[in-house]
């Protein structure tokens, strides 16, 4: 769902509202005005996606996924809901905020948005966003060359594992049930049960 802008004075509204799509540069300027204060969103294909008001199953699965990946990679390599960069051609109109990101280096060593080359694994937790996560975001992450992309489908208790990015698609798409296990590409010795991600 797109974020609705709060009421603005007429002059400000005329400057802000005519935009059908947004760029990161525009948002950076607008954020300094306080218009988006109290909101939480991500920028996908020029649209502001509301990240507020997640349901409890989503929150539980998000925390469980962080704990499981911290065991595999270490606490200082796992971030929750942090903005990342994508492919250069997509960066101007996209600033995704995956539910969980696993970095290749210590979190504190990266001073700006992690680049795709900094990222070992991206996880999206899907309660009501499964279609978008498996289409729009999958294409975005594939174009960025993110080699390991997981979508945790809470409603069906499945883990979608997307690998081998080629252009704007993943050539490999595995679906694992909650009684099955998976190893991250960069931690093949760490076996993670899907049920442990669901909480």
C-alpha positions in Angstrom: 0.0 0.0 0.0 1.4 3.4 -0.9 2.0 5.9 1.9 -0.5 8.8 2.0 1.1 12.1 2.5 -0.1 14.2 5.4 -2.0 17.5 4.7 0.3 20.2 3.6 0.0 23.9 3.0 -1.3 24.5 -0.6 2.1 25.7 -1.9 3.9 22.6 -0.5 1.1 20.3 -1.7 1.5 21.6 -5.2 5.2 20.9 -5.1 4.9 17.4 -3.6 1.7 15.7 -4.8 1.9 15.9 -8.6 4.6 13.2 -8.6 3.3 9.8 -9.7 6.7 8.2 -9.0 9.5 9.2 -6.8 13.3 9.2 -6.9 15.7 8.7 -4.0 17.0 12.2 -4.6 13.5 13.7 -4.3 12.8 11.8 -1.2 16.0 12.9 0.4 15.1 16.5 -0.1 11.5 16.0 1.1 12.5 14.1 4.2 14.3 17.3 5.5 10.9 19.0 5.6 9.5 16.5 8.1 6.6 15.6 5.8 7.2 11.9 6.3 7.8 12.1 10.0 6.2 9.1 11.8 6.0 7.0 8.7 8.1 4.0 7.6 8.3 3.1 3.9 10.5 1.7 1.2 10.9 3.0 -2.4 10.1 0.3 -5.0 9.9 1.3 -8.7 9.2 4.9 -7.7 6.4 4.0 -5.4 6.4 4.4 -1.6 5.5 1.1 0.0 4.1 1.3 3.6 6.1 -0.7 6.1 4.0 0.3 9.1 1.5 -1.9 10.9 2.9 -5.4 10.3 0.9 -8.2 11.8 2.1 -10.2 14.7 3.0 -13.4 12.7 5.2 -11.2 10.5 7.0 -9.8 13.5 7.5 -13.2 15.1 8.8 -14.7 11.9 11.1 -11.7 11.3 12.7 -12.1 14.7 13.0 -15.9 14.4 14.7 -15.5 11.0 17.2 -13.0 12.5 18.0 -15.3 15.4 18.5 -18.3 13.0 20.8 -16.4 10.7 22.8 -14.9 13.5 23.6 -18.4 14.6 24.8 -19.2 11.1 26.7 -16.0 10.3 27.2 -14.2 13.6 25.3 -11.4 15.2 27.3 -8.5 13.6 26.6 -9.6 10.1 22.8 -9.7 10.2 20.6 -6.6 9.9 16.8 -6.2 10.1 14.9 -3.7 7.8 18.0 -1.9 6.6 18.0 0.0 3.2 20.2 -1.5 0.5 21.4 -0.4 -2.9 20.5 -2.4 -6.0 21.7 -2.4 -9.6 23.0 1.1 -10.8 20.1 1.4 -13.3 17.6 0.7 -10.5 19.1 2.8 -7.7 17.5 6.1 -8.7 13.9 4.8 -8.2 14.5 2.0 -5.7 15.7 1.8 -2.1 14.4 -1.5 -0.8 14.4 -2.4 2.9 14.4 -6.2 3.1 13.1 -7.8 6.3 16.5 -9.4 6.9 19.9 -8.8 5.2 23.1 -10.8 5.8 26.3 -9.0 5.1 29.7 -10.3 4.0 31.5 -8.0 6.4 30.8 -6.6 9.8 27.8 -4.3 9.8 29.7 -1.5 11.5 32.3 -1.4 8.6 29.6 -0.3 6.1 28.9 3.4 6.4 26.3 3.8 3.7 23.6 1.5 2.2 25.2 -1.9 1.6 25.9 -2.5 -2.1 24.9 -5.9 -3.7 28.5 -7.0 -3.5 28.3 -6.5 0.3 25.3 -8.9 0.6 25.4 -12.6 1.2 21.6 -13.2 1.6 18.4 -11.2 1.5 15.2 -12.5 3.2 11.7 -11.1 2.7 9.0 -12.3 5.2 5.7 -12.5 3.4 2.3 -12.3 5.1 0.3 -10.2 2.6 3.1 -9.4 0.1 4.0 -12.7 -1.4 3.1 -11.8 -5.0 5.3 -8.7 -4.9 8.1 -10.4 -3.2 8.2 -13.2 -5.8 7.8 -10.9 -8.8 8.8 -7.2 -8.4 11.4 -7.7 -5.7 12.7 -10.9 -7.2 13.4 -9.1 -10.4 15.0 -6.2 -8.6 17.3 -8.4 -6.5 18.2 -10.6 -9.6 19.2 -7.5 -11.6 21.4 -6.6 -8.6 23.1 -10.0 -8.8 22.1 -11.0 -5.2 22.9 -14.7 -5.4 20.8 -15.9 -2.5 17.2 -14.6 -2.0 14.7 -16.2 0.3 11.0 -15.5 0.7 9.3 -16.8 3.8 5.7 -17.5 3.1 4.0 -17.4 6.5 0.5 -18.3 5.4 1.5 -21.5 3.6 4.5 -22.2 5.9 6.9 -22.4 2.9 10.3 -21.0 2.2 11.0 -20.0 -1.4 14.7 -20.1 -2.2 15.7 -18.2 -5.3 19.2 -18.6 -6.7 21.3 -18.2 -9.9 20.3 -14.6 -10.9 20.4 -14.1 -14.7 19.2 -10.7 -16.0 16.0 -9.9 -14.2 15.1 -13.5 -13.1 16.4 -16.3 -10.9 17.0 -19.6 -12.7 16.6 -21.7 -9.6 13.4 -21.6 -7.4 13.1 -24.1 -4.6 10.0 -24.4 -2.4 10.7 -25.9 1.0 8.1 -27.1 3.5 8.4 -26.2 7.2 9.8 -29.7 8.0 12.7 -29.3 5.5 16.0 -27.5 5.9 18.3 -25.3 3.8 21.8 -24.0 4.0 22.7 -20.4 2.9 25.0 -20.4 -0.1 27.8 -18.8 1.9 27.4 -21.1 4.9 26.9 -24.6 3.4 27.8 -26.2 6.7 24.9 -24.4 8.5 21.6 -26.3 8.1 18.6 -24.2 9.0 15.2 -25.7 9.5 12.4 -23.8 7.8 10.2 -24.1 10.9 12.9 -22.3 12.9 12.4 -19.3 10.6 8.7 -19.2 11.2 9.0 -19.0 14.9 
